[in-house]
């Protein structure tokens, strides 16, 4: 058998092997419990991801109970095992997003943030009313969730999408609207998150204007994004 034929066979065999590995890796990624690198951002009240996946029956009751319309269903991008389970999305499709009660300035809100959240109008953020957990028939979401002790996620600034990092006027909307004073502006006029104060309510992501500024890029990421965690608040 000549060398050219062997080389051709080796090339074909190698290509098939590479394609098989890629397909296997893609399948495992889809089947991964976390759905890839970023686990779904769950509604408040989960005990652990494993417990949640074992008890959630995909009934959509939590989604129907949410007055802020932030609970959506996971799809294939979140992993096959997560399909139709609930996750949070602060990208409200409604025209009226977060609005504080008229006459309440930032100092008044941060002095007592939880009642301020409940009295705020608009949609696209979590006010920790726990109606989602109250509607859950299996205990996948627990009503014992305390937002002052645990958090549903943490705000993370993305320099690639945050307008303030591009010196376009020093946008500070996330800092101005955060009811927990978890976001401040540094000397470079850029936002900084204090994880000891943030609990993932999503107001910052909801009102971030970078989504409008960057719609041509076709991405759902914003200048600040809430990333999932079920850990206790850092001391």
C-alpha positions as CSV (number, residue, x, y, z in Angstrom):
1,X,0.0,0.0,0.0
2,X,1.5,3.3,-1.0
3,X,2.3,6.2,1.4
4,X,-0.2,8.6,-0.2
5,X,-3.1,6.2,0.4
6,X,-2.0,5.7,4.0
7,X,-1.8,9.5,4.5
8,X,-5.3,9.9,3.0
9,X,-6.7,7.3,5.3
10,X,-5.0,8.8,8.3
11,X,-6.4,12.2,7.4
12,X,-9.9,10.8,7.0
13,X,-9.7,8.8,10.3
14,X,-8.3,11.8,12.1
15,X,-11.1,14.0,10.8
16,X,-13.8,11.5,11.9
17,X,-12.2,11.2,15.3
18,X,-12.1,14.9,15.8
19,X,-15.7,15.3,14.7
20,X,-16.8,12.5,17.1
21,X,-15.0,14.2,20.0
22,X,-16.6,17.6,19.1
23,X,-20.0,16.0,19.0
24,X,-19.5,14.1,22.2
25,X,-18.3,17.3,23.9
26,X,-21.3,19.2,22.7
27,X,-23.7,16.5,23.9
28,X,-22.1,16.4,27.3
29,X,-22.3,20.2,27.5
30,X,-26.0,20.1,26.7
31,X,-26.6,17.4,29.3
32,X,-24.5,19.2,31.9
33,X,-26.6,19.9,35.1
34,X,-25.5,23.6,35.0
35,X,-26.0,23.9,31.3
36,X,-22.4,25.0,30.6
37,X,-20.2,27.5,32.3
38,X,-23.1,29.7,33.6
39,X,-25.7,27.9,35.8
40,X,-29.3,29.3,35.4
41,X,-30.2,32.1,37.8
42,X,-33.0,30.6,39.8
43,X,-35.9,32.2,41.7
44,X,-35.2,32.8,45.4
45,X,-35.7,29.9,47.7
46,X,-33.8,27.0,46.2
47,X,-31.9,24.7,48.7
48,X,-29.4,23.6,46.1
49,X,-29.3,23.0,42.4
50,X,-29.4,19.2,42.8
51,X,-32.4,19.4,45.2
52,X,-34.2,21.9,42.9
53,X,-33.8,19.7,39.8
54,X,-35.0,16.7,41.7
55,X,-38.2,18.3,43.1
56,X,-39.2,20.8,40.4
57,X,-42.1,19.4,38.2
58,X,-42.0,22.1,35.6
59,X,-45.6,23.2,36.5
60,X,-45.0,26.9,35.7
61,X,-46.9,28.0,38.9
62,X,-44.0,30.2,40.1
63,X,-43.9,31.9,36.7
64,X,-47.6,32.7,36.8
65,X,-47.4,33.9,40.4
66,X,-44.5,36.4,39.8
67,X,-45.9,40.0,39.8
68,X,-42.7,41.4,38.3
69,X,-42.7,39.0,35.3
70,X,-39.0,38.0,35.8
71,X,-39.5,34.2,35.8
72,X,-39.1,32.5,32.4
73,X,-38.5,28.9,31.2
74,X,-35.0,27.5,30.5
75,X,-34.4,26.4,27.0
76,X,-31.7,24.3,25.2
77,X,-29.0,26.9,25.7
78,X,-29.4,26.3,29.5
79,X,-28.8,22.6,29.2
80,X,-31.1,19.7,28.3
81,X,-31.7,18.8,32.0
82,X,-32.9,22.4,32.7
83,X,-35.5,22.7,30.0
84,X,-38.8,24.2,31.2
85,X,-37.4,24.7,34.7
86,X,-37.7,28.3,35.9
87,X,-34.9,30.9,35.8
88,X,-34.8,34.7,36.3
89,X,-34.6,37.2,33.5
90,X,-34.3,40.9,34.3
91,X,-34.6,41.9,30.6
92,X,-38.2,43.0,31.0
93,X,-40.3,43.2,27.8
94,X,-42.6,45.7,29.3
95,X,-42.2,49.4,28.7
96,X,-42.4,50.4,32.4
97,X,-39.3,49.1,34.3
98,X,-38.3,49.8,37.8
99,X,-39.9,52.9,39.3
100,X,-39.6,54.1,42.9
101,X,-42.5,55.5,44.8
102,X,-42.8,59.1,43.9
103,X,-41.0,61.4,46.4
104,X,-38.6,58.7,47.6
105,X,-35.0,59.7,47.0
106,X,-32.0,57.3,47.1
107,X,-31.2,58.0,50.8
108,X,-34.8,57.1,51.9
109,X,-34.7,53.9,49.8
110,X,-31.4,52.6,51.1
111,X,-32.4,53.2,54.7
112,X,-35.2,50.6,54.3
113,X,-34.7,48.9,50.9
114,X,-37.1,45.9,51.2
115,X,-40.3,47.9,51.7
116,X,-39.1,50.3,49.0
117,X,-38.8,47.4,46.6
118,X,-42.3,46.1,47.4
119,X,-43.8,49.6,46.9
120,X,-41.9,50.2,43.7
121,X,-43.9,50.0,40.4
122,X,-42.8,48.5,37.2
123,X,-41.5,45.1,36.3
124,X,-38.2,43.4,35.6
125,X,-36.7,43.0,39.1
126,X,-37.1,40.8,42.2
127,X,-38.8,42.4,45.3
128,X,-38.5,39.1,47.3
129,X,-42.3,38.9,47.8
130,X,-41.8,35.1,47.7
131,X,-45.0,34.5,45.9
132,X,-43.1,32.1,43.7
133,X,-42.2,29.9,46.6
134,X,-45.7,30.1,48.1
135,X,-47.1,28.8,44.8
136,X,-44.6,25.9,44.5
137,X,-46.4,22.6,45.2
138,X,-43.3,20.4,45.8
139,X,-41.0,22.5,48.0
140,X,-38.4,23.1,45.2
141,X,-38.6,26.7,46.2
142,X,-38.7,27.3,49.9
143,X,-40.5,30.2,51.6
144,X,-37.8,30.4,54.3
145,X,-35.5,32.2,52.0
146,X,-34.1,35.4,53.8
147,X,-32.6,37.9,51.4
148,X,-30.7,39.5,54.2
149,X,-28.8,36.2,54.8
150,X,-28.7,34.5,51.4
151,X,-28.6,35.9,47.9
152,X,-30.0,34.8,44.6
153,X,-27.1,36.3,42.6
154,X,-24.4,38.9,42.5
155,X,-24.1,41.9,40.2
156,X,-21.0,41.6,38.0
157,X,-19.8,44.6,35.9
158,X,-18.7,43.6,32.4
159,X,-16.2,46.2,31.1
160,X,-16.8,45.0,27.5
161,X,-20.4,46.2,27.7
162,X,-20.5,48.9,30.4
163,X,-20.8,52.3,28.9
164,X,-18.8,53.9,31.7
165,X,-15.7,51.9,30.6
166,X,-15.9,53.5,27.2
167,X,-15.9,57.1,28.6
168,X,-19.2,57.9,27.0
169,X,-20.2,60.3,29.7
170,X,-19.6,58.2,32.8
171,X,-23.0,56.4,33.0
172,X,-23.9,55.8,36.7
173,X,-27.5,54.5,36.5
174,X,-26.8,51.2,38.2
175,X,-25.3,53.0,41.2
176,X,-28.1,55.6,41.4
177,X,-30.9,53.0,41.3
178,X,-29.4,50.3,43.6
179,X,-31.6,50.3,46.7
180,X,-28.8,48.6,48.7
181,X,-26.0,50.9,47.9
182,X,-24.1,47.9,46.6
183,X,-22.8,49.8,43.6
184,X,-20.6,52.8,43.9
185,X,-18.6,54.9,41.4
186,X,-14.8,55.0,41.7
187,X,-12.4,57.8,40.8
188,X,-12.4,56.6,37.2
189,X,-16.2,57.2,37.1
190,X,-16.7,53.4,36.7
191,X,-19.1,51.3,38.8
192,X,-17.8,48.9,41.5
193,X,-19.9,46.2,43.2
194,X,-19.7,45.5,46.9
195,X,-20.7,41.8,47.2
196,X,-21.4,42.2,50.9
197,X,-24.4,44.4,50.0
198,X,-25.7,43.0,46.7
199,X,-28.4,40.3,46.8
200,X,-29.2,40.0,43.1
201,X,-32.5,41.9,43.0
202,X,-31.7,42.7,39.3
203,X,-32.6,46.4,39.3
204,X,-29.2,47.4,38.0
205,X,-29.4,44.9,35.1
206,X,-33.0,45.9,34.4
207,X,-32.2,49.7,34.0
208,X,-28.8,49.3,32.4
209,X,-28.9,51.3,29.1
210,X,-26.1,49.4,27.4
211,X,-28.6,47.0,25.9
212,X,-30.1,49.8,23.8
213,X,-26.7,51.2,23.0
214,X,-25.4,47.8,21.8
215,X,-28.4,46.2,20.2
216,X,-26.5,45.9,16.9
217,X,-24.1,43.4,18.6
218,X,-27.0,40.9,19.0
219,X,-26.2,40.0,22.6
220,X,-28.3,39.7,25.8
221,X,-25.4,40.8,28.0
222,X,-25.5,44.2,29.6
223,X,-23.0,46.4,31.3
224,X,-24.0,44.8,34.6
225,X,-25.3,41.3,34.9
226,X,-26.6,39.2,37.8
227,X,-24.7,35.9,38.0
228,X,-26.1,32.9,39.9
229,X,-25.0,31.9,43.4
230,X,-26.8,30.2,46.3
231,X,-24.0,31.0,48.9
232,X,-24.6,32.9,52.0
233,X,-23.7,36.6,52.0
234,X,-20.0,37.3,52.7
235,X,-19.4,38.8,56.1
